[in-house]
Amino acid sequence: MSQPADKPMDPGGNDAGYLAMQEKIKGSNIDATTLLATDYLNHFNEIVMLLEMVPDMPEMLDDVKEWQPKSYQDHFRDSTIVEKDLAIEAYEHVPAIYREPFEQTIDQINAMMASAIQRLEQNVTDGATDVLRANVVNLSTLIQRLMDMASAIIHGSAKTMDQSEIDTLLGD
């Protein structure tokens, strides 16, 4: 039986922990190759929804400012999903080919959010409603694209977006 071209045969090498974890997660919502779960992306979906409300309800910026980055493990520790402990345990065995680009992508999203909050706060303070709306659309689109990339990594892609691609999307 052949493996899809975009998924290596054994990304965990001969790591016994990885192989044992693959068995342990069978039947769960955790990807069998990467050992990652898409539920983590809900942390970012929430902030994108709040961001998109800011142009019509500038007071929502206070809720946006309360958002904080959360590690994969912390997200699951605070989660109510049944497989949360399994997701935390599996993360310790995620092969570097997926873990490194995943963490890099999450770092990009977190950095984007920090600068977005500052930019939007200035727009609200200035009363620049049109600029605020344009910034929210651009930032939401970019964050969504990064989330799509994180989702692709969760499902077995090792591709990330480099800083020059992000800068191009932002028009910087």
ChimeraX attribute file (.defattr): number of C-alpha atoms within 10 A of each C-alpha:
attribute: neighborCount
match mode: 1-to-1
recipient: residues
	/A:1	3
	/A:2	5
	/A:3	9
	/A:4	9
	/A:5	7
	/A:6	9
	/A:7	14
	/A:8	14
	/A:9	12
	/A:10	13
	/A:11	18
	/A:12	20
	/A:13	11
	/A:14	9
	/A:15	13
	/A:16	11
	/A:17	14
	/A:18	24
	/A:19	17
	/A:20	12
	/A:21	20
	/A:22	19
	/A:23	11
	/A:24	13
	/A:25	18
	/A:26	11
	/A:27	9
	/A:28	13
	/A:29	15
	/A:30	22
	/A:31	19
	/A:32	21
	/A:33	21
	/A:34	27
	/A:35	27
	/A:36	27
	/A:37	23
	/A:38	16
	/A:39	17
	/A:40	21
	/A:41	17
	/A:42	12
	/A:43	16
	/A:44	20
	/A:45	15
	/A:46	12
	/A:47	20
	/A:48	19
	/A:49	12
	/A:50	18
	/A:51	27
	/A:52	17
	/A:53	17
	/A:54	22
	/A:55	23
	/A:56	11
	/A:57	11
	/A:58	19
	/A:59	12
	/A:60	15
	/A:61	18
	/A:62	13
	/A:63	13
	/A:64	22
	/A:65	16
	/A:66	9
	/A:67	16
	/A:68	12
	/A:69	16
	/A:70	15
	/A:71	14
	/A:72	19
	/A:73	18
	/A:74	12
	/A:75	18
	/A:76	21
	/A:77	14
	/A:78	10
	/A:79	14
	/A:80	9
	/A:81	11
	/A:82	10
	/A:83	16
	/A:84	18
	/A:85	13
	/A:86	17
	/A:87	25
	/A:88	19
	/A:89	15
	/A:90	24
	/A:91	19
	/A:92	14
	/A:93	21
	/A:94	21
	/A:95	19
	/A:96	14
	/A:97	17
	/A:98	23
	/A:99	20
	/A:100	15
	/A:101	20
	/A:102	23
	/A:103	17
	/A:104	15
	/A:105	22
	/A:106	23
	/A:107	14
	/A:108	20
	/A:109	20
	/A:110	17
	/A:111	12
	/A:112	17
	/A:113	24
	/A:114	15
	/A:115	12
	/A:116	20
	/A:117	19
	/A:118	11
	/A:119	14
	/A:120	25
	/A:121	19
	/A:122	13
	/A:123	19
	/A:124	17
	/A:125	10
	/A:126	11
	/A:127	12
	/A:128	13
	/A:129	17
	/A:130	11
	/A:131	15
	/A:132	22
	/A:133	19
	/A:134	12
	/A:135	20
	/A:136	22
	/A:137	15
	/A:138	16
	/A:139	22
	/A:140	22
	/A:141	15
	/A:142	17
	/A:143	23
	/A:144	16
	/A:145	16
	/A:146	20
	/A:147	21
	/A:148	14
	/A:149	21
	/A:150	28
	/A:151	19
	/A:152	16
	/A:153	24
	/A:154	26
	/A:155	20
	/A:156	22
	/A:157	19
	/A:158	20
	/A:159	15
	/A:160	19
	/A:161	15
	/A:162	11
	/A:163	10
	/A:164	10
	/A:165	11
	/A:166	17
	/A:167	10
	/A:168	9
	/A:169	14
	/A:170	13
	/A:171	8
	/A:172	7
